[in-house]
Each structure stands twice: as structure tokens, then as C-alpha cells.
Amino acid sequence: MDFYAIASIVIFAGVYIFIALEKIPKMYIAISGVILLVFFRVYTPEDVLQYIDWDTIGFLFGTFITVKILEISGFFNYLSLKIAKKVNYDPLKILIVFPVLSWFLSSFVSSITLLVFMAPLTYGLSKVLKFDPVPFLIAEACLANIGGAGTLMGDPPNVILGSKFGLGFTDFFIHNYILSLISGAGAILIFYHMNKGNILKAKSRINKEELACLVPEDAIEDRYLIKLGIISLSFTVVLLILRDFIKKYLPLSIGLCGVIPPFAVLSFRGSYPKLKNILKEIDIETIIFFISLFAVVGALEKTLVIKKMAYKIGKFSSNGIEISSLLLWLGAFSSAFIDNVPEAMSIGYLIKHLLPHLSYSFTILVWASSLGLDIGGNFTPIGASANVVAYCFLENQDIKIGWGRWFKLSFLPTIVALLICWIGILLKFITGFY
């Protein structure tokens, strides 16, 4: 192994470790990794750009704009309050309905955005309905991660794997959505039975006069923006679906599907007061983090580290059940402590180099990897971005959870969800439906 390969491994490992420690903003860690790679001449500055998946970056950038439009319109808060009112503000029903809402919405919007509005809303309801918000928010975060596994746009690992292997919205929907649905239902049932007793005690303390003051329509900030946001999101989904059927005739990439709808909206209505500065409000730090991380992981590809690793496990990969099971469970348990984005990038390169050794379609490995990476983050507060948002919000409200309680509440639902996905992957392989 030459100096450049060793340097790429050491820098990659260092970036992983510092991201996991969460002491420094991860954007700066990833940028520092790229600078070190250039400094040690693993890359030239020109090389860096070749290993960035601009298709994924474009898609994320576009969807961030769409979701931000819906967020500032008040749509998410209105929808949550409307659903809470429909179930008569019953805490037991909310424990089922709100995680279901998280599961559904996370198929189309960022789990970070989802928890940003779900956390304060759930906490506010807990003050009125006198229930402990911790199990509710953990359930919502976990179901957001499970729901995100179901579609191409649901979670960053899916976008990365889909872009790398040319898989579209319908591919993920057909193969992952049903497993996401069943595993999500299993997780919700476990959450319900684990917390049912304590919530029943809380129901007797509800102040009905305070409930009468909650008006869902008051949460709407701008009805016009709601229309624009829904139009943009709907067209993104439509383009992703159409792309799978017309990509042979029209080079419509995943990135273009993400950026065309929001920029069409901004082109025609960009002068609208609340849209003028919207580009300044989106999560640019995450975009820069992704760009830098692609370069850090790409160094392992450039120095042939991943290719050599794939060669060593080539014989093992001939058994589809074993390798897909390994990718699902290894991805699940490692993503509890390590950011699943660099993992998805690494696994993508690994699968690519395993192709010559496979006697079956590589797609079974993609489905197994995406499910494991997306759902496994549920185990710890740092395992997924949605978890971090929920955890930090509760800490800011002086509600101390600790890793122990998070793990205690999330372990069984997550294991059940992963077991369902694993059985589904095995059945897929046996029947050839993958």
C-alpha cells in the first residue's frame, strides 16, 4: 500500500471520528479533510471536482428550497394541529397518528425539517395534554428515519445510491416502500404498547379549556406560499416518476428533477416578499458538508483502497443472502454511531467494485444497504439528523433524556423494523424480486 492510499485512509478515518464526536461542526471537519488530501497531494485541486456527485448535490439543493417554502408558510404546523384536532387531542391516538405523519412526510421532505416543526408542536401539546413528550418525540424521529427509507428522496443515502447506480423514484418505491410501510407499522405498535400505561394515566389530567384555544388555522403564515410549496413538491415527485420512463429519450437527471420545480417557482414568483431571500435561509452548511464529504470518500476510490477491499471479499459476495444480510445489519449498527452519509458513499463504491463478482443483480445489495443505513440510526441520539434535532430540542427545554433512555425506548421498535426489513430482503432474493 503506497503513501497516498495510507493518507486517504487516515484522513477518512479522522473525519469519521471527529464527525461522530460532534464537538466541531461537521461542515468544517469535512472541509478540513479535503484540504489535507490536497496538501498531501492525494488530490490536485482539479481532481477534487471529479469525485463530487453533483447530481445528488443538485437534488438536495432543490428540495431544500421546496421544503423551506412550505416551512415558512406554516403548512407543517397547520397540518399537525389539524390532525391532532381530528383525533380529539387524545394522547394515545396522537402516539399513533403523529409518528404515522412523520413516516409519511419523511418520504418527501427532509427529516431535519420534519422534526424542526414536530418537536415544538409535540412539546406544546404535551404541556396542554399533560403527557411526557420524550416517547412521542423519539417515536416521531424513529418513524421519520423508517419512512425516509421508502423513497429515493426520503433520505440522503437513498439519493446517493440512486444517483450512483441510475436507480429512480419508482425503483425505490417498488422495492423499499412496502418494507418501509410494514416495518413502520411494526415499530409504531411496539412504541404504543411500551408507553400505553403511562399515557392512560395522563389522560385524566387534560385541561379541556386550553384545548378550545387551539385553532389549527392560526398556524398558517401564508396561504399563497402553501400553494407554491405544494406545487413545487408535487412537480418534483412527478418529474422523478416520469424520469424513469423517459430517461432513454430525455437526459433528465435526478438533480434536474430536484431543481427545476423550485427554480420555476422562483423565476415566476421570486419577487414575492417572503421569497426574495429564501436562498439565504436554506441549509447551505449541509450542502457544503456533502460536497466536501464526496471528495473525502472519493479519495479511497482514487487510491484504489475500495477496489482492493472489494477484491478481497469477492468470493464472499457470491452468496447473495450472506452479503445482503451483512450490508443491512452492518449498516444498521454502524449508522447508530457514524453518519450514514459517508457510509452510503463508501458502500456505493464497494458495490460498484463487487459487480464483476456477482451472479445476481446488484440491486438487492442497494436495497439492503439503504434500509440498514436509514433505519439503524434510530438506536442512538446521534444516529440520524432527526434524532439530533429531537434530542437537542428536549435538552433545551431542560428535559434530560440521556443515551440510556433513548436506547431503552428506541431499541425494541428499531430491532423489530430491521427484522421485518431483513425478512423482506431474504424473500426478495429467494423470489428474485429485486
Buried (B, 14 or more C-beta within 10 A) or exposed (E): EEEBBBBBBEBBEBBBEBBEEEEEEBBBBBBBBBBBBBEBEBBEEEBBEEBBBBBBBBBBBBBBBBBBBBBBBBBBBBBBBEBBEEBEBBBBBBBBBBBBBBBBBBBBBBBBBBBBBBBEBBBBBBEBBBBBBBBBBBBBBBBBBBBBBBBBBBBBBBBBBBBBBEBBBBBBBEBBBEBBBBBBBBBBEBBBEBBEEEBEEBBEEBEEEEBEEBEBEEBBBBEEBBBBBBBBBEBBBEBBBBBBEEBEEEEBBBBBBBBBBBBEBBEEBEEBEBBEEBBEBBBEEBBBBBBBBBBBBBBBBBBBBBBEBBBEBBEEBBEBBEBBBBBBBBBBBBBBBBBBBBBBBBBBBBBBBBEEBBEBEBBBBBBBBBBBBBBBBBBBBBBBBBBBBBBEBBEEBEBEBEEEBBBEBBBBBBBBBBEBBBEBBBEBBEEEEB
